[in-house]
């Protein structure tokens, strides 16, 4: 008797071949198998809200639900930050909880979408993700017609956070900190290159050509770092 073929959805845990769909299925299954404690931090918003999700291990993360149809979510866990899937087991656990305990609200949210005005990272600045037309007139001068923030985020954010009409995404602080570090590293690089030209920094203390120095998308310097030579006596 010939052996039965495994369903396409089944895959050995050590098999490196995978797809986004399969990886999402794995996180959904983990959310089902593990017992997560989910708490809505703003109960006046049953679905499009921010939630605290506590894992069985005791770790606690913050989940943000912004859009169901477009699957616009956020979580502070490391997996969400790095997997590129736009979800994680904590997000999926939150969705499962909403489907079970907020059935009518969840169905309505799927059809109508979010009524909230969400400020999120976008490109090199911040932007209104949806419902820009509902933005209070007093705040519209801060934004371009496409919803991109014109003003300096550091100056505009305190005012935007005070507005009860706008939800500032939990991703904003992480985005701004990454941007700050990137800009700081670029300034340090320019200062070092100028120092080499002016003779303040000897060129031989670098491990690679200056043209190879770069800053990654996460704000970390490339592996080519300065090395201090120890003088021989």
N, C-alpha and C positions, 0 to 999 in steps of 0.2 A: 504494500500500500504506500502510495507516494505521500510524503509529508505535506501537511497543509501549509500554504503560504501565509506568512504573518500579514495582518492588515497594514496598509501603508502608514497608518497613524502610529503603529508600534515601532519603537526604535530602542536599541540598546543604549544604556546610559552613557557608555564610553564612545559611542559612534559620533565622530566629529561632523558628519553630514547632517545638516539641519536647515530649517527654514524659519522665517519670522512667525509663520502660522503655528508651526510646531512648538516654538519657544513660548508663544503666548498660551497655547494649550497647556503646556507644562506648568505655567504660573497659575492658570485657572485651577488646575488639578491640585496644586499645593494649597491654594486658597480654600478649596473644598475639604481637603484632608486635614489641614491644620486648623486649630480653633483660635481665631483672632477675636479680640475684643475691640469693637468699633464704637466710638462715641462721637456724636455730632457736636461740634463746637459752637455752631450757630443754628439752633433748632428752628428758628424762624424760616430757614431755608432748608426744607426737608431733603432735597437732592443736590442742588448746586451749592455746595457748602464745603467747609473744611472739617476734616475728621481726624481724630486721634486713633491710630490703629496699634494695638498692643499685640505683639507676637507671643506664641507660647514660650519662647525663650526669655521673655521679659523686656525685649527691646521695643521701644515706642517710636513710631514715625507719624508724620503729618501727611495726610492725603488731601488733595484738592480736586474736586470734580467741577469742571467748567463746561463741558459739552458731551452729550451722550452720542449723538449721531456722528459727530466728527471725532469722537474719542479723544477729547482734549483733557488730559489729566496731569497730575503732578504728585510726586511722592519724594520725601526726603531721604529714602533709603539708598544705599550705594548701588544696588542693582538697577534701580530706575535711572540713576544718573549715568550709568555706563552701558546699559544693554541696547539702547537705540530703538526700543520697541514701543515706547510711549505708554508702557504699563509695567506692572509688577504684581506680585502676589498680594500686596497690601491694597493696591487699587482694586484688584479683582475681588478681594474679600469684602471691600466696601460696596462694590456693585452688587455682589451676592446678597449682602445684608439689606441693601435698599430694595432689591427686587422682592425679598421675602417680607420685610416689615413695612415698607412704604409702597405697596403695590400700586395704589391709585395714583399717588404722587409720581411714581416712577413712570407709569404709562403716560401720564400727562406730560411729564418732562421730555420723554422720547418724542412726542408729537409736536409740542410747542417750542421746545428748546429753552435755553436759559434766558431769563429776563434781566440778568445782571450785567453790569458793565465791568469787564475784567481788564485790568492793566497788566500786561505781560511783557517779557523780553521779546524784542523783535529786531533782527539785524544788529546795528550798532547802538540802538537806543531802546526805548520802551514804546509800546503801542497799545491802543485799545483793540482788544481781540474781537469784540462783537458789540452790537447795540450802540455804535458811535452816535447815531441820530438821537439817542436818549441822553447824551451827555449834557449836563447843565450848561446853559449859555455862558455863565461866568467862567467856565473852565475851558471852553472851546478855543480861545486864543492861544492856549498852551500847546495845541495840537495842529498838525497839518491836516489837509483834507482827507488823506488816507488813514488818519488815526495815529500817525507817528508823533511822538512827543517832540515838540520843537525846543522847549526850554531845557535848561540843564537839569538832569534828574535830581541832583543833590539839592537844588533850590526848589524844584517843583514838588518833590515827593511829600514833604511835610504837609503841604496844602492839599494834595490829592488824598493823603491818608486820612485827613480830617473830614473829607467828604463822605457822607453816608451813602452816596449814590455809586461810588466806585469801590470795587474790591481790588486791592493791590495784591497780585499773585505772590505766593510764597517763594516763587522762583526769582523775584526781582532782586532781593538782597544778594543772593548767590551770583547772579549775573553781574551786578554792579561791582562786587568784590573781585570777581574774575577780571573784569574790565580794568579795574584800578590796578591790579597786579600786573596786567599786561602792559598798561601805559607806563607803569613804574619801571618795568624791565627795559622797555624801549628807551626811556630817558637815560637809564644807567648805561645802556649799550652805546647811545650817541655820545654820552660823556666819556666813555672809555675810548671810543674811536677818535674823538677829538684829542684826548690825552695822548694817544699814540702819535698822532700827527704833530702835536706840540712838544713831544718828548717827555711828557709827564709819566707815561706808562710804556715801558719797553715792550716792543711787539713780540719778543720771544717768550713772553709769559703765557701766550695762548697755545692751546693744543691743536688748533685748526685755523684756517684763514678766517678773517673777520666776516667775509661774505657768507660763511657757512653758519654763523651764529643766527639763531632764530628763536622765536617764541611760539610755543604750541598754542592750540585753541584753548587749552585748559589753563593757560597763563603760566606754564612752567618753562624754564629755560631749556634750550636744546642741550644734548650731552656735552657739547664743546664748551668747557668751562675754563676759567683762568687757573693756572697752576703757579704757585710760588716756588721759585728755584731756591734750593738751599746752597748757600755759598760754601765752596770747598776751602778748608783751611790747611 
